[in-house]
């Protein structure tokens, strides 16, 4: 995220949506000022991937965000294989 801002000269985002299938916990671990300055983040987390879920939660909480909502996607509701996959909405209080 920090590279996209620096190299592309795009402004700091207010909101981020991440759906990168299994590496969500690696994305926010870059430079903290990107996450520290967003108003909110939507990301998909598979709770069966405990390391991914734990690290993502810790990084987002350390950035001052709070979990606002956690729901299954439509795909998860229709397919039991995805019953531990959630869309999480994090926001700055």
N, C-alpha and C positions, 0 to 999 in steps of 0.2 A: 504494500500500500504506500509506503513512504517513497519507494522508487517511482511509482506512478505519479505521485504528486511532484516530486523533484524533477524527474526527466521530462514529463509531459507538460509541466508548468500548469497543471490543473489546480483549481482552488481546493482547499481543505473541504472534504465532504461533511455535510450535516448528518447524513444517514448512510449506513452501509448495509448491504444485503450480501450475505455469503452463503453459497451452496457449492462447496468444493469437495464433497464426498470423501470425508475421512481425514482431511488435514486442516480442518477449521482451527484447531488449537495451535497450528503453526503460523497462521496468518497474523493474528493479533500480537504475536510475540516479537514482531519487528519493533521499530521505533515507537515508543509509547505515546508520543505527542499526537499521532494520528488518531488513535483510539481515545486518548485523553480529551480530545476536542470535539468528538462527535456527540450529537444529541441522542442518537439511538442506533442500534444494530439489530438486524434480523438474521439469525443463522439457524441452520439445520444441524441438529446433534443427534447421534445415535447413542442412547444411554447404555447400550451393550458395550460400546467402546469406552470403558471406564476412564482410561487415561485421557482420551480426547475430551470427554465430558468434564472431568475434574480440572484439567489444565485450562480449558476454555472458561469455565466458571471462575476460577481463581484470577485469570488475567482480566476478565471483564469487571469483576468486583474490585480488583486492585486499581482499575482505571476509573472507578467511581460510578460505574453503571449498576443498575439493579434489574433483576429479572422481573418483568412486568407480566408476561404471559407465556405459556408453554402449551402448545396444542399439536395434535397429530395433523399431518397433511391429509388431503383426501385420499391419496395413494395408500397411506398407512391405515386409514379406516377401511379401505376395500381389500387390502392384502395383509393377512396376519404376519407375513414375513417382515413387515416394516412396523410392527407394533411398538418398537422401542425407539422409533425415529420421531423427533419432535421439531417443530419450528418454534424457536425461542425468540421473544422480543425483549430486548434490553434497552433501557432508557436512563438518561441522566435525571436524577430527582430534582 
